[in-house]
Protein backbone atom coordinates (compact mmCIF):
# COMPACT_ATOMS: atom_id res chain seq x y z
CA UNK A 1 0.00 0.00 0.00
CA UNK A 2 1.55 3.30 -1.03
CA UNK A 3 1.70 6.14 1.48
CA UNK A 4 -0.76 8.96 0.72
CA UNK A 5 -0.13 12.20 2.59
CA UNK A 6 -2.52 15.14 2.71
CA UNK A 7 -1.55 18.80 2.71
CA UNK A 8 -1.53 18.66 6.50
CA UNK A 9 0.88 15.68 6.32
CA UNK A 10 -1.78 13.30 7.63
CA UNK A 11 -1.39 9.84 6.14
CA UNK A 12 -4.44 8.31 4.47
CA UNK A 13 -5.39 4.66 4.22
CA UNK A 14 -5.77 4.80 0.42
CA UNK A 15 -3.37 2.98 -1.91
CA UNK A 16 -2.08 4.24 -5.24
CA UNK A 17 -4.14 2.88 -8.12
CA UNK A 18 -2.89 -0.31 -9.74
CA UNK A 19 -1.70 -0.48 -13.32
CA UNK A 20 -4.64 -2.57 -14.57
CA UNK A 21 -7.29 -0.31 -13.02
CA UNK A 22 -5.62 2.76 -14.46
CA UNK A 23 -5.45 1.15 -17.90
CA UNK A 24 -9.13 0.18 -17.75
CA UNK A 25 -10.10 3.72 -16.75
CA UNK A 26 -7.95 5.10 -19.56
CA UNK A 27 -9.63 2.83 -22.12
CA UNK A 28 -13.06 3.99 -20.97
CA UNK A 29 -12.03 7.64 -21.28
CA UNK A 30 -10.53 7.04 -24.71
CA UNK A 31 -13.76 5.38 -25.83
CA UNK A 32 -15.71 8.43 -24.66
CA UNK A 33 -13.31 10.73 -26.51
CA UNK A 34 -13.42 8.67 -29.71
CA UNK A 35 -17.22 8.73 -29.70
CA UNK A 36 -17.21 12.48 -29.14
CA UNK A 37 -14.70 12.99 -31.98
CA UNK A 38 -16.71 10.77 -34.33
CA UNK A 39 -19.88 12.77 -33.70
CA UNK A 40 -17.98 16.03 -34.19
CA UNK A 41 -16.40 14.90 -37.46
CA UNK A 42 -19.75 13.72 -38.79
CA UNK A 43 -21.20 17.10 -37.93
CA UNK A 44 -18.40 18.93 -39.73
CA UNK A 45 -18.72 16.71 -42.79
CA UNK A 46 -22.48 17.24 -42.86
CA UNK A 47 -21.93 21.00 -42.87
CA UNK A 48 -19.85 20.58 -46.07
CA UNK A 49 -17.50 23.51 -45.59
CA UNK A 50 -16.32 24.88 -48.93
CA UNK A 51 -12.94 25.95 -47.63
CA UNK A 52 -10.55 23.05 -47.08
CA UNK A 53 -8.41 25.13 -44.70
CA UNK A 54 -11.47 25.88 -42.58
CA UNK A 55 -12.34 22.19 -42.49
CA UNK A 56 -8.81 21.24 -41.37
CA UNK A 57 -8.76 23.98 -38.72
CA UNK A 58 -12.13 22.84 -37.38
CA UNK A 59 -10.96 19.22 -37.19
CA UNK A 60 -7.75 20.12 -35.35
CA UNK A 61 -9.54 22.45 -32.95
CA UNK A 62 -12.19 19.90 -32.05
CA UNK A 63 -9.57 17.18 -31.67
CA UNK A 64 -7.58 19.24 -29.16
CA UNK A 65 -10.74 20.24 -27.30
CA UNK A 66 -11.75 16.61 -26.86
CA UNK A 67 -8.30 15.15 -26.14
CA UNK A 68 -6.96 17.97 -23.94
CA UNK A 69 -10.03 19.93 -22.90
CA UNK A 70 -12.13 16.98 -21.79
CA UNK A 71 -9.76 15.54 -19.14
CA UNK A 72 -8.65 19.01 -18.02
CA UNK A 73 -12.15 20.32 -17.45
CA UNK A 74 -13.62 17.15 -15.98
CA UNK A 75 -10.73 16.44 -13.61
CA UNK A 76 -10.70 20.05 -12.40
CA UNK A 77 -14.46 20.31 -11.85
CA UNK A 78 -14.86 16.85 -10.32
CA UNK A 79 -11.73 17.08 -8.15
CA UNK A 80 -9.77 14.45 -10.05
CA UNK A 81 -12.32 12.19 -11.71
CA UNK A 82 -13.12 11.45 -15.34
CA UNK A 83 -15.78 9.03 -16.56
CA UNK A 84 -13.31 6.15 -16.52
CA UNK A 85 -11.99 7.00 -13.07
CA UNK A 86 -15.51 7.36 -11.72
CA UNK A 87 -16.39 3.87 -12.99
CA UNK A 88 -13.23 2.30 -11.51
CA UNK A 89 -13.25 4.28 -8.26
CA UNK A 90 -10.06 6.25 -8.98
CA UNK A 91 -9.12 9.86 -8.37
CA UNK A 92 -6.22 12.12 -9.38
CA UNK A 93 -4.64 13.97 -6.46
CA UNK A 94 -1.55 16.07 -5.91
CA UNK A 95 1.57 14.44 -4.55
CA UNK A 96 0.64 15.84 -1.12
CA UNK A 97 -2.86 14.38 -1.29
CA UNK A 98 -4.52 17.71 -2.13
CA UNK A 99 -7.29 17.99 -4.79
CA UNK A 100 -5.95 18.30 -8.34
CA UNK A 101 -5.77 21.88 -9.64
CA UNK A 102 -6.44 23.21 -13.13
CA UNK A 103 -2.75 23.62 -13.92
CA UNK A 104 -2.02 20.05 -12.90
CA UNK A 105 -4.95 18.65 -14.88
CA UNK A 106 -3.90 20.66 -17.93
CA UNK A 107 -0.28 19.45 -17.76
CA UNK A 108 -1.45 15.83 -17.45
CA UNK A 109 -3.78 16.20 -20.44
CA UNK A 110 -1.22 18.01 -22.57
CA UNK A 111 1.51 15.43 -22.03
CA UNK A 112 -1.13 12.73 -22.54
CA UNK A 113 -1.40 13.74 -26.20
CA UNK A 114 2.07 12.30 -26.73
CA UNK A 115 2.35 9.51 -24.17
CA UNK A 116 -1.20 8.19 -24.45
CA UNK A 117 -2.22 8.83 -28.05
CA UNK A 118 1.05 8.93 -29.99
CA UNK A 119 3.57 6.91 -27.94
CA UNK A 120 1.61 4.67 -25.51
CA UNK A 121 4.71 2.61 -24.58
CA UNK A 122 6.10 5.70 -22.81
CA UNK A 123 3.16 5.78 -20.39
CA UNK A 124 3.28 2.00 -20.05
CA UNK A 125 6.94 1.89 -19.03
CA UNK A 126 6.62 4.92 -16.73
CA UNK A 127 3.59 3.50 -14.91
CA UNK A 128 5.22 0.11 -14.37
CA UNK A 129 8.51 1.61 -13.18
CA UNK A 130 6.93 4.06 -10.71
CA UNK A 131 6.00 2.84 -7.23
CA UNK A 132 2.88 4.99 -7.45
CA UNK A 133 2.06 4.07 -11.03
CA UNK A 134 2.85 7.58 -12.25
CA UNK A 135 3.04 8.26 -15.96
CA UNK A 136 5.22 11.05 -17.39
CA UNK A 137 2.39 13.57 -17.14
CA UNK A 138 2.04 12.82 -13.44
CA UNK A 139 5.72 13.53 -12.84
CA UNK A 140 5.46 16.88 -14.63
CA UNK A 141 2.20 17.84 -12.92
CA UNK A 142 3.09 16.60 -9.43
CA UNK A 143 0.14 14.21 -9.28
CA UNK A 144 -0.73 10.53 -9.11
CA UNK A 145 -3.87 8.39 -9.17
CA UNK A 146 -5.15 6.73 -6.01
CA UNK A 147 -7.66 3.93 -5.51
CA UNK A 148 -10.49 5.76 -3.77
CA UNK A 149 -13.07 2.97 -3.74
CA UNK A 150 -11.92 0.26 -1.35
CA UNK A 151 -13.69 -2.76 0.16
CA UNK A 152 -15.26 -2.03 3.52
CA UNK A 153 -12.84 -2.67 6.35
CA UNK A 154 -13.70 -3.78 9.85
CA UNK A 155 -14.04 -0.78 12.13
CA UNK A 156 -12.05 -0.43 15.33
CA UNK A 157 -13.79 -1.72 18.45
CA UNK A 158 -15.57 1.12 20.28
CA UNK A 159 -13.11 0.92 23.17
CA UNK A 160 -10.20 1.66 20.80
CA UNK A 161 -11.88 4.30 18.62
CA UNK A 162 -11.46 7.22 21.06
CA UNK A 163 -8.80 8.89 23.14
CA UNK A 164 -8.90 7.27 26.60
CA UNK A 165 -9.92 9.87 29.17
CA UNK A 166 -6.68 9.79 31.24
CA UNK A 167 -4.73 10.63 28.03
CA UNK A 168 -6.98 13.51 26.94
CA UNK A 169 -4.71 16.29 28.23
CA UNK A 170 -1.60 14.71 26.71
CA UNK A 171 -3.35 14.15 23.37
CA UNK A 172 -4.13 17.88 23.11
CA UNK A 173 -0.48 18.49 22.20
CA UNK A 174 0.02 15.31 20.19
CA UNK A 175 1.65 15.69 16.74
CA UNK A 176 1.15 12.80 14.32
CA UNK A 177 2.66 14.34 11.18
CA UNK A 178 5.54 11.87 11.23
CA UNK A 179 3.38 8.77 11.51
CA UNK A 180 3.72 6.68 8.38
CA UNK A 181 0.74 5.00 6.77
CA UNK A 182 2.35 1.57 7.15
CA UNK A 183 2.88 2.03 10.90
CA UNK A 184 -0.65 3.37 11.41
CA UNK A 185 -2.10 0.45 9.45
CA UNK A 186 -0.17 -2.03 11.59
CA UNK A 187 -1.40 -0.34 14.78
CA UNK A 188 -4.99 -0.39 13.57
CA UNK A 189 -4.75 -4.05 12.62
CA UNK A 190 -3.37 -4.85 16.08
CA UNK A 191 -6.26 -3.09 17.81
CA UNK A 192 -8.83 -4.84 15.61
CA UNK A 193 -7.36 -8.24 16.52
CA UNK A 194 -6.67 -7.33 20.15
CA UNK A 195 -9.22 -9.77 21.56
CA UNK A 196 -8.07 -12.61 19.28
CA UNK A 197 -4.42 -12.59 20.35
CA UNK A 198 -3.01 -14.62 23.17
CA UNK A 199 -1.84 -12.59 26.20
CA UNK A 200 1.81 -13.27 25.40
CA UNK A 201 1.51 -12.29 21.74
CA UNK A 202 -0.66 -9.28 22.62
CA UNK A 203 1.86 -7.94 25.12
CA UNK A 204 4.93 -8.46 22.93
CA UNK A 205 3.35 -7.10 19.76
CA UNK A 206 1.78 -4.19 21.63
CA UNK A 207 5.12 -3.05 23.03
CA UNK A 208 6.78 -3.46 19.62
CA UNK A 209 4.13 -1.38 17.86
CA UNK A 210 4.04 1.22 20.63
CA UNK A 211 7.82 1.69 20.29
CA UNK A 212 7.46 2.11 16.51
CA UNK A 213 4.66 4.66 16.86
CA UNK A 214 6.37 6.54 19.69
CA UNK A 215 9.40 7.06 17.44
CA UNK A 216 7.19 8.84 14.87
CA UNK A 217 4.97 11.05 17.05
CA UNK A 218 5.55 13.65 19.74
CA UNK A 219 5.45 14.29 22.64
CA UNK A 220 6.17 10.86 24.12
CA UNK A 221 3.37 9.22 26.09
CA UNK A 222 3.22 9.45 29.87
CA UNK A 223 5.24 6.79 31.63
CA UNK A 224 3.30 3.64 32.37
CA UNK A 225 0.83 4.07 29.50
CA UNK A 226 -0.40 0.68 28.24
CA UNK A 227 0.40 0.09 24.54
CA UNK A 228 -3.26 -0.32 23.50
CA UNK A 229 -4.27 2.95 25.16
CA UNK A 230 -1.38 4.79 23.52
CA UNK A 231 -2.13 3.39 20.07
CA UNK A 232 -5.84 4.18 20.46
CA UNK A 233 -5.08 7.80 21.32
CA UNK A 234 -2.68 8.27 18.40
CA UNK A 235 -5.06 6.79 15.83
CA UNK A 236 -8.01 8.80 17.20
CA UNK A 237 -6.11 12.09 16.87
CA UNK A 238 -4.91 11.14 13.40
CA UNK A 239 -8.46 10.25 12.34
CA UNK A 240 -9.84 13.58 13.57
CA UNK A 241 -7.22 15.56 11.70
CA UNK A 242 -8.24 13.79 8.51
CA UNK A 243 -11.95 14.37 9.17
CA UNK A 244 -11.24 18.07 9.71
CA UNK A 245 -9.32 18.22 6.42
CA UNK A 246 -12.15 16.55 4.53
CA UNK A 247 -14.73 18.89 6.08
CA UNK A 248 -12.65 21.93 5.13
CA UNK A 249 -12.35 20.75 1.51
CA UNK A 250 -16.12 20.46 1.07
CA UNK A 251 -17.92 23.45 -0.52
CA UNK A 252 -20.40 25.34 1.62
CA UNK A 253 -20.41 27.52 4.73
CA UNK A 254 -17.51 27.01 7.06
CA UNK A 255 -18.22 25.04 10.17
CA UNK A 256 -16.14 24.79 13.32
CA UNK A 257 -13.75 21.83 13.34
CA UNK A 258 -14.52 18.90 15.62
CA UNK A 259 -12.83 18.77 19.02
CA UNK A 260 -9.19 17.92 18.75
CA UNK A 261 -9.37 14.99 21.13
CA UNK A 262 -12.62 13.21 21.88
CA UNK A 263 -12.55 11.55 25.24
CA UNK A 264 -14.46 8.66 26.62
CA UNK A 265 -14.39 6.74 29.82
CA UNK A 266 -14.76 3.63 27.69
CA UNK A 267 -11.40 2.26 26.67
CA UNK A 268 -8.34 0.47 27.95
CA UNK A 269 -7.42 1.18 31.53
CA UNK A 270 -4.67 3.74 31.63
CA UNK A 271 -2.35 4.45 34.51
CA UNK A 272 -2.78 8.14 35.48
CA UNK A 273 -0.02 10.24 33.91
CA UNK A 274 2.95 10.49 36.23
CA UNK A 275 5.06 12.52 33.81
CA UNK A 276 4.17 15.84 32.13
CA UNK A 277 3.56 15.79 28.37
CA UNK A 278 6.59 17.93 27.62
CA UNK A 279 8.98 15.70 29.55
CA UNK A 280 11.77 13.88 27.69
CA UNK A 281 11.10 10.37 26.37
CA UNK A 282 10.85 7.66 28.96
CA UNK A 283 13.78 5.24 28.80
CA UNK A 284 13.43 1.89 27.03
CA UNK A 285 9.84 1.07 26.22
CA UNK A 286 10.18 -2.53 27.30
CA UNK A 287 7.85 -4.85 29.19
CA UNK A 288 8.21 -4.22 32.91
CA UNK A 289 10.48 -1.20 32.34
CA UNK A 290 9.91 2.51 32.94
CA UNK A 291 8.01 2.95 29.69
CA UNK A 292 5.00 0.99 28.47
CA UNK A 293 3.47 -1.52 30.83
CA UNK A 294 1.64 -4.31 28.98
CA UNK A 295 -2.06 -4.38 29.87
CA UNK A 296 -3.09 -7.06 32.31
C-alpha positions in Angstrom: 0.0 0.0 0.0 1.6 3.3 -1.0 1.7 6.1 1.5 -0.8 9.0 0.7 -0.1 12.2 2.6 -2.5 15.1 2.7 -1.5 18.8 2.7 -1.5 18.7 6.5 0.9 15.7 6.3 -1.8 13.3 7.6 -1.4 9.8 6.1 -4.4 8.3 4.5 -5.4 4.7 4.2 -5.8 4.8 0.4 -3.4 3.0 -1.9 -2.1 4.2 -5.2 -4.1 2.9 -8.1 -2.9 -0.3 -9.7 -1.7 -0.5 -13.3 -4.6 -2.6 -14.6 -7.3 -0.3 -13.0 -5.6 2.8 -14.5 -5.4 1.1 -17.9 -9.1 0.2 -17.7 -10.1 3.7 -16.8 -7.9 5.1 -19.6 -9.6 2.8 -22.1 -13.1 4.0 -21.0 -12.0 7.6 -21.3 -10.5 7.0 -24.7 -13.8 5.4 -25.8 -15.7 8.4 -24.7 -13.3 10.7 -26.5 -13.4 8.7 -29.7 -17.2 8.7 -29.7 -17.2 12.5 -29.1 -14.7 13.0 -32.0 -16.7 10.8 -34.3 -19.9 12.8 -33.7 -18.0 16.0 -34.2 -16.4 14.9 -37.5 -19.8 13.7 -38.8 -21.2 17.1 -37.9 -18.4 18.9 -39.7 -18.7 16.7 -42.8 -22.5 17.2 -42.9 -21.9 21.0 -42.9 -19.9 20.6 -46.1 -17.5 23.5 -45.6 -16.3 24.9 -48.9 -12.9 26.0 -47.6 -10.5 23.1 -47.1 -8.4 25.1 -44.7 -11.5 25.9 -42.6 -12.3 22.2 -42.5 -8.8 21.2 -41.4 -8.8 24.0 -38.7 -12.1 22.8 -37.4 -11.0 19.2 -37.2 -7.8 20.1 -35.4 -9.5 22.4 -32.9 -12.2 19.9 -32.0 -9.6 17.2 -31.7 -7.6 19.2 -29.2 -10.7 20.2 -27.3 -11.7 16.6 -26.9 -8.3 15.2 -26.1 -7.0 18.0 -23.9 -10.0 19.9 -22.9 -12.1 17.0 -21.8 -9.8 15.5 -19.1 -8.6 19.0 -18.0 -12.2 20.3 -17.5 -13.6 17.1 -16.0 -10.7 16.4 -13.6 -10.7 20.0 -12.4 -14.5 20.3 -11.8 -14.9 16.9 -10.3 -11.7 17.1 -8.1 -9.8 14.5 -10.1 -12.3 12.2 -11.7 -13.1 11.4 -15.3 -15.8 9.0 -16.6 -13.3 6.1 -16.5 -12.0 7.0 -13.1 -15.5 7.4 -11.7 -16.4 3.9 -13.0 -13.2 2.3 -11.5 -13.3 4.3 -8.3 -10.1 6.3 -9.0 -9.1 9.9 -8.4 -6.2 12.1 -9.4 -4.6 14.0 -6.5 -1.5 16.1 -5.9 1.6 14.4 -4.5 0.6 15.8 -1.1 -2.9 14.4 -1.3 -4.5 17.7 -2.1 -7.3 18.0 -4.8 -5.9 18.3 -8.3 -5.8 21.9 -9.6 -6.4 23.2 -13.1 -2.8 23.6 -13.9 -2.0 20.0 -12.9 -4.9 18.6 -14.9 -3.9 20.7 -17.9 -0.3 19.5 -17.8 -1.5 15.8 -17.5 -3.8 16.2 -20.4 -1.2 18.0 -22.6 1.5 15.4 -22.0 -1.1 12.7 -22.5 -1.4 13.7 -26.2 2.1 12.3 -26.7 2.4 9.5 -24.2 -1.2 8.2 -24.5 -2.2 8.8 -28.1 1.1 8.9 -30.0 3.6 6.9 -27.9 1.6 4.7 -25.5 4.7 2.6 -24.6 6.1 5.7 -22.8 3.2 5.8 -20.4 3.3 2.0 -20.1 6.9 1.9 -19.0 6.6 4.9 -16.7 3.6 3.5 -14.9 5.2 0.1 -14.4 8.5 1.6 -13.2 6.9 4.1 -10.7 6.0 2.8 -7.2 2.9 5.0 -7.4 2.1 4.1 -11.0 2.8 7.6 -12.3 3.0 8.3 -16.0 5.2 11.0 -17.4 2.4 13.6 -17.1 2.0 12.8 -13.4 5.7 13.5 -12.8 5.5 16.9 -14.6 2.2 17.8 -12.9 3.1 16.6 -9.4 0.1 14.2 -9.3 -0.7 10.5 -9.1 -3.9 8.4 -9.2 -5.1 6.7 -6.0 -7.7 3.9 -5.5 -10.5 5.8 -3.8 -13.1 3.0 -3.7 -11.9 0.3 -1.3 -13.7 -2.8 0.2 -15.3 -2.0 3.5 -12.8 -2.7 6.3 -13.7 -3.8 9.9 -14.0 -0.8 12.1 -12.1 -0.4 15.3 -13.8 -1.7 18.5 -15.6 1.1 20.3 -13.1 0.9 23.2 -10.2 1.7 20.8 -11.9 4.3 18.6 -11.5 7.2 21.1 -8.8 8.9 23.1 -8.9 7.3 26.6 -9.9 9.9 29.2 -6.7 9.8 31.2 -4.7 10.6 28.0 -7.0 13.5 26.9 -4.7 16.3 28.2 -1.6 14.7 26.7 -3.4 14.1 23.4 -4.1 17.9 23.1 -0.5 18.5 22.2 0.0 15.3 20.2 1.6 15.7 16.7 1.1 12.8 14.3 2.7 14.3 11.2 5.5 11.9 11.2 3.4 8.8 11.5 3.7 6.7 8.4 0.7 5.0 6.8 2.4 1.6 7.2 2.9 2.0 10.9 -0.7 3.4 11.4 -2.1 0.5 9.4 -0.2 -2.0 11.6 -1.4 -0.3 14.8 -5.0 -0.4 13.6 -4.8 -4.0 12.6 -3.4 -4.8 16.1 -6.3 -3.1 17.8 -8.8 -4.8 15.6 -7.4 -8.2 16.5 -6.7 -7.3 20.1 -9.2 -9.8 21.6 -8.1 -12.6 19.3 -4.4 -12.6 20.4 -3.0 -14.6 23.2 -1.8 -12.6 26.2 1.8 -13.3 25.4 1.5 -12.3 21.7 -0.7 -9.3 22.6 1.9 -7.9 25.1 4.9 -8.5 22.9 3.3 -7.1 19.8 1.8 -4.2 21.6 5.1 -3.0 23.0 6.8 -3.5 19.6 4.1 -1.4 17.9 4.0 1.2 20.6 7.8 1.7 20.3 7.5 2.1 16.5 4.7 4.7 16.9 6.4 6.5 19.7 9.4 7.1 17.4 7.2 8.8 14.9 5.0 11.1 17.0 5.5 13.7 19.7 5.4 14.3 22.6 6.2 10.9 24.1 3.4 9.2 26.1 3.2 9.4 29.9 5.2 6.8 31.6 3.3 3.6 32.4 0.8 4.1 29.5 -0.4 0.7 28.2 0.4 0.1 24.5 -3.3 -0.3 23.5 -4.3 2.9 25.2 -1.4 4.8 23.5 -2.1 3.4 20.1 -5.8 4.2 20.5 -5.1 7.8 21.3 -2.7 8.3 18.4 -5.1 6.8 15.8 -8.0 8.8 17.2 -6.1 12.1 16.9 -4.9 11.1 13.4 -8.5 10.2 12.3 -9.8 13.6 13.6 -7.2 15.6 11.7 -8.2 13.8 8.5 -11.9 14.4 9.2 -11.2 18.1 9.7 -9.3 18.2 6.4 -12.2 16.6 4.5 -14.7 18.9 6.1 -12.6 21.9 5.1 -12.4 20.8 1.5 -16.1 20.5 1.1 -17.9 23.5 -0.5 -20.4 25.3 1.6 -20.4 27.5 4.7 -17.5 27.0 7.1 -18.2 25.0 10.2 -16.1 24.8 13.3 -13.7 21.8 13.3 -14.5 18.9 15.6 -12.8 18.8 19.0 -9.2 17.9 18.7 -9.4 15.0 21.1 -12.6 13.2 21.9 -12.6 11.6 25.2 -14.5 8.7 26.6 -14.4 6.7 29.8 -14.8 3.6 27.7 -11.4 2.3 26.7 -8.3 0.5 27.9 -7.4 1.2 31.5 -4.7 3.7 31.6 -2.3 4.4 34.5 -2.8 8.1 35.5 0.0 10.2 33.9 2.9 10.5 36.2 5.1 12.5 33.8 4.2 15.8 32.1 3.6 15.8 28.4 6.6 17.9 27.6 9.0 15.7 29.5 11.8 13.9 27.7 11.1 10.4 26.4 10.8 7.7 29.0 13.8 5.2 28.8 13.4 1.9 27.0 9.8 1.1 26.2 10.2 -2.5 27.3 7.8 -4.8 29.2 8.2 -4.2 32.9 10.5 -1.2 32.3 9.9 2.5 32.9 8.0 3.0 29.7 5.0 1.0 28.5 3.5 -1.5 30.8 1.6 -4.3 29.0 -2.1 -4.4 29.9 -3.1 -7.1 32.3 
